[in-house]
Amino acid sequence: MPFLSTAHRQVIEQITQSEQTPFFVYDLDGLLAHLKPLTEQSVVKLWYAVKANPLSKVIQTLDKAGFDFDVASSGELNQVLKQGVCSSRVLNTGPAKSKPQIQHFLSQGVRTFVAESHNQVHWLNQVASEQNVQLRVLLRVQLRWPDGEKNPLGGDSLTPFGLGTQQWQSLDINAFKALNFVGLHIFQWGNMLSTQKLTELWSQMVPPLLALADNLGFRLQVLDLGGGLGIPYQEGGIKLVWTQLLDSLASIKAASGVEELWMELGRFAVGEYGHYANPVVEQKQNYGEHQLIVAGGINHILRPAVTCQAFPCELLRTSTAAKRDYLIHGPLCTALDHLGRHELPQDINENDWLVFSQCGAYGFTESMPYFLCHELPAEYVIEHGEIQCIRPAVAANEYLR
């Protein structure tokens, strides 16, 4: 399947008749059709990692599909609750849980937390005791292997996420009367595209996690594997098959003996259902390279600069011209504003639009929008076959103070 379908191309062409600056468009109809089979199983409980895309309409679609919600900040919590989601369906993750944030979460009715440090365990217990409530707590574990791999989530590198098994050993869980320790959380690899590799990693995790729970003196009821399920960003790339993943997850669940297996999906849930449309400013040639300067860059889609992996890109209009390689650069005054090398028709000019696909996750809200005071991009959705602008473009004079 092409990254940009004919139907989506037509929608984007329609929107460009009224837009002159970059915009995102999300196919909620396609998203819902993709999500429903994910929840129609009893192997794993699925949470939506709101960091992937916190747009109101996206959250509402995940809610319809039966997902619960993994939030990592007070802002994400408020956005989820504003969509009518009950706080009992919220899991609080994230490495920076201050006492004021914990107080806010408890005041909103959240009762399930992932603790990342001894301090967080103490604060959770203190605030819960003050409010006379009982919390379900998972401890986040960071494992390391000599032959481990590295990626933006850490892989085998030292990260701020959780603690090692040795560091957790000194925790006396009996000292925290307001906390019910129900499980362990581990998540260290992002955008994985091999079911075999994921199964191998998950299988390596089970023994040390079971040993940790036993040493701490609680029964491991919940094993949270986080996310990390990937989507392809190159044509012909490997694509994970959900039914095969379920078989692997069922094996992991049986091997660990837990009552519940959890995962927090972000990219795998929403990534394939968003596009970013970007006007061309000019084409030029320099030192033997052909360059395209475009109106939006890492101020709207930062991921290429962080991961050195570009979003797939196509010319919006049809062209029969021969193709050549282009280096694509955004409008910011930094060489970091680079959207990758792409093969595109050689007749591109300043009247054209480029479309970047697979942008449903880690798009605008992961970016650096205020640098150089460019417009914030509009966001559109396709829902029930209709196109709707959820948030119009915002000029700098509207957000600068």
N, C-alpha and C positions, 0 to 999 in steps of 0.2 A: 504494500500500500504506500502511495506517496505521502510525504509529510504534509503537503498542502493539497487537499482534495479540491475537485472542481466546485463543489458546493461552497466550501469555505472561501475559495478564491472569489467567487461571485459576491459573497457577503462583504468581503474586504473591499472589492472594487466599488460596491455600493456606498460603503462608508467613506471612502476617499473622495466621493463627490462633495462631501460636506466638511471633511477634515483636511487641514493643511499641515498638521503636526503629527508626530508619532502617536500610535494608540495600540492598545491590547484588545483582543477579542477572544472570548471563551465560549466554547460550545457546550452549554449545560445539558442539552438533549443527549449529545453523544457521551458526555461525562456520566450522566445517570445510567445510561445503558451499559456503560463499562463497569460502574460501581456495583450494580445490583447482584451480579454473580459472585462478587467478592464476599458479600455478606451472607449469601445463601449456603452456609456450611456451618458445621459445629466444631471444627477443629481449633480455630483461633479466633479470639475476640479482637476486633479491629477498631483502632482509634485513628482519627485523622490528625496528623501533625499540622497544626494551623500555620506554623511558620512557612509552609510551602506556598500557601496563598490564602490570606485572610479576608478576601473579598466577601462581602455579605452574601451575595448570590451563590458563591461557591460553597460557603458554609451551609447554607440552606439546602443545597443539593446533596451534600454529604449527609446531612440530617435525614433527608428523605430516603437515602439509601440504607440507613440503619447504622451508620458509624457513630461512635462516641468521639470525644475530642481531647486531644493532647495539647495543652497550652503551656507556654513557658514564660509568660509575663502577665502583669495586671492588664495591660492593653489588650492582649489576645483574649484573656478571660472576659473582659467587658464586651468585646466584639462578639464572642460566642453567645454570651448570655443575652445580648441585644437581639439575637436572631430567634429567641424563644427556647433555647436549649436549656434543659434543667441542669443545675449545678451538680446533681448526682451523677451526671454523665461526663464529668470533666476529670481529667488526670493532670496533675501539675508536675511537669518535668522542668528541666533547665538548671544550669549550674549556679545561678545567682539568686538564691531564695533568701532575701533578707527577712528579718523579723517583721518589719512593716508589711512586706508583701504577703507573708504567711497570714498575718492578721486580716489583711484584705480578703484573701482567698477563703479563710474560714468564715468571715462575716457574710460572704456571698453563698455559703453553703457547700463549698468544696470539701470533700472528706477523704480523697485518695491522693497520695503524694509519693513522688520518688525522691528520696533523700540522697544527697550527693556528698555529705560530709558528716562528721561527728557534730559539728556546730548545728547543722540543719536538723539533726535528730533532736538535739537539746531544745532548739527553738520551737520545733513542731510540738514537742511534748509540753513545753511551757505554755504556749498559746492555747493549745487544746485543753490543758488543765484549767487555765483561766476562764475559758468559755464553756467548760464542763461538757466537752464532746470527745468522742472516740474517733481516731483516724486510722485508716488503712495505709500502711507504709511499705514501700519497696525500697531496698537499698541498691543504689547503682554501683556496679562493679566494673572496674577497668582491668582487663587481663592483658598480659604481655607474653609474646612468644618470640624466641630468638630469630625465627625465620618468618616473622610476620611481615605484612606489607603495609605501606603507608598510603593515606589518601586524606582528603580534607576533613574527615571526621576523626582522624587520628590513626586508625588501623593499629599499628604496634607502637606508635609514638606516645609520649606522655601528653595528656590533655587535661583540661579542667573538669572532665566529666567523671564524677564518682571517685572511688578509692580502690586500691588493690585489695586482694583478699587478706593480705597480711595486715594492712592498715585497718581493716574492719574487725580483725580478730579481738581487739581490746574492748569492743562495744559490749556493755552489759545490758542486754535488751530488757531484762527484768526491772531495770531502774526507771523505765519509762512507762508508767501505768496508763497513760492516755493514748498509747500507740499500740496498734495491733500489727506486728510485723508479719506480712503475708507472703512476701516474695522478693525476688531479686531481678534487677534490670541490667541488661548489657546491650550496648549498641556502639560499634566502633568502625563500621565499614559503610561507605556510601556508594550509591549507584552501581551495585553489583548486578551483573548480567548473566551469571552462570549459576544455575540451580545446583550443580555439583559442588562448586566452590562454596556456596552458601551452606549447603548441607554439611560439608567438611568443617567449616568454621563453627556452625551451631553445635556439631557433635563434639568438637574440642572443648566447647564452653561447659557442657553439662557436668562432667565430673568435678571440676574445681568449684562450681556453683553449688552442687549438692553437698560437697564437703564443707563449704563455708556455712551453709544453712545449718548443717549438723553441728558444727563447732559452736555456732552462736546459740544453738538450742531452740530453733523453731522449725516447724514443718514447712517445707517449700510448697505452698499452695499455688503460687502464681510465678511463672517464668515469663518475663517480658523481654523479647528479642529486639525491641526497637523497630527500626525500619531497614533502610539500605537497599530495598528492591529497586533496580534501575530501569531506565528506558533508553533506547538507542538514540544517539545524536548524529549518527552517520547512516547514509543510505545503505541498506543491506545489512545493518547491524543486528546482532543477536537480540532476540526479544524473549523475555521470560514468559513461561506458560503457567498460568495460575493453577491449573489442575495438577501439574507436576510439582509445583511448590507446595501445594496442600499435602501431597503424598509425603514429601520430605518433612513438613511440619508435623504431620501425624506421627511419623517415626520419632522425631525429637520429643514430642509430647509423651509418647509411650516410654521412651528411654529415661526421661527425667521423672516420670511418675507424678507429674503435677496435675492438679485439678483443672487449671486454666493456663492456656498459652495466650500471650498478648503480643500484638504488633502495632506500631504506630506508623502508618503509611502516609507519605507526603507526595513525593515525586511519582511513585507508581500509581497513586490514586488519581492525580490531577494533571500530571505533566504533559500528557499527549493531547490535551484538549484546549490549548491556548496558542495563539499566534500574536506576533508583534509586528505591526506594519510601520515602515520607516522610510520617509522620503529621501531621495538622493539629492545631495547638494551639488556635487560635481564629480566628474571623472578626471583624473590627471595621471601623467606618467612621470616617474622619477627613479633615477638610477636603475633603469631596466625593469622596474616593477610598475604594474598598473594599479592605481589606487582609486578607491571610491570613498568620498567623504559623505557621511549621512547625517541627518538631522538629530538622531538620537543615538546614544552610545551607552557607556557603562553608567551614565546617570539614569538609565532606564533598565538596562539588563547587564548587571555586573558580572554574572557568572563566568563569561569567557576570560576575564582578567584574573579571576580567582582560581579557576581550574585549568586554564589553558585549553579548554575544550569549547568550541564554538557551538552555538545553536545552528541547526541547518537553515540554509538561506536560499530563497528563490526570487527571481524577478516576477513581479505581480502580473504584468502584461505578457502576452504571448510574443515570442520573438523567434525568427528563423535564422538569426545571425549566428555565426560561429562563436564558440565559447572560448574564454580564456580565464586565467587565474587573476583574481583581484585580492588585494589586501584592503579590508574594510575598516575605516576609522570613524569614530564618533566625533562630536563637536567640542569635546573638552580639551583644554590646554595641557595635556599630559599624554605621553606615549603609551600609557596604560590603557587609553581608550581605544582598544583594538578589538574588533568583533570577529577576527579570524580571517583565514584565507579561503576563498570560495570560487568555484568555477561558475561563471555567469556569462550571458551573451555580451559580445563586445560593443553592441550599439547602445548600451545604457547611457542615459543622459539625465539632465537636471529635472526633467518632467516625470521621471520614473519613481516607482515605489518598490522597495524590497520587503519581503515577508520572511521573518524568522519564526520557525515552528518549534514545537516541543516546549513552549514557553508558559504552559499552564502552572508550572511550579518554578519557584526561585527566579521570578521575573522582577517586576517593579519593586516590591517591598524588600528585596535583597539588594537593591541598587543604592547609588549615592546621588540622590535626586537634586540636591541644592547647589552643587558645585557649578559655578559659572551662571547660575540664575536662569537656566533654561526652563521651558514649560514642563510641568508635570503631565504625563501622558493621560489621555482619556482611556476609560475602560468600558468596553461593550460586552454584552452577552447575547447569545442566541438561546432563547428559551421558548418552547412550544412553537418553534419555527419562526418566531418574531425576533427582530433585532432591537435591543434596548441599550441606551447609554446609561450606565450605572453611575459613572463619575466623569464629568466633562474635563477637558484639559484645563489646567490651572496655570495662568501666567504668573511670572515672578512677582509682579506688583501686588498680587493677591496673597502671597505667603510671606513676603519679606516684611520685616518690622524694623 
